[in-house]
Structures are given as C-alpha cells and as structure tokens.
C-alpha cells in the first residue's frame, strides 16, 4: 500500500509540473477594456474563433483540462490512502 502511495505521489508531482508548463505556454486571454462588455464587432465570431480547437492553443487548453482532472483525481485518491 505504501508503494502505491509513493507511485501516485510521483505521478501527482509530474501532473503538477505539467499543468504549470502548459499554462505558461498558453497565450494571454486579456483583450483590454473591450472584453468588459463583450465585443459587438465580433458577434458572429471570426474564423480563428471557430477553428481555435484545431490550433496549438486549442490543444493546450484541452491538455490543461485533462491534466487538471488527473491532478484533482489523484489528490483525492492520495488523500484517502
């Protein structure tokens, strides 16, 4: 049981480092003061907005979610061990 806890802790630390790395590689999301009330000129969405999931930035967002889920799940498992 102790070996399992050590293995899960190592995976937990790797997931934490992966989240840090992925988040730091992402672009900033701030759009200045135009983002407060939404942008009326971009109501329909641009080509970039519609196809963002196929870009490198979209893959970073997907992997951030996956890694964060693994991190949270491992946190609960380690807590109960």
C-alpha positions, 0 to 999 in steps of 0.5 A: 500500500505504501508503494502505491502511495509513493507511485501516485505521489510521483505521478501527482508531482509530474501532473503538477509540473505539467499543468504549470508548463502548459499554462505558461505556454498558453497565450494571454486571454486579456483583450483590454477594456473591450472584453468588459462588455463583450465585443459587438464587432465580433458577434458572429465570431471570426474564423480563428474563433471557430477553428481555435480547437484545431490550433496549438492553443486549442490543444493546450487548453484541452491538455490543461483540462485533462491534466487538471482532472488527473491532478484533482483525481489523484489528490483525492485518491492520495488523500484517502490512502 
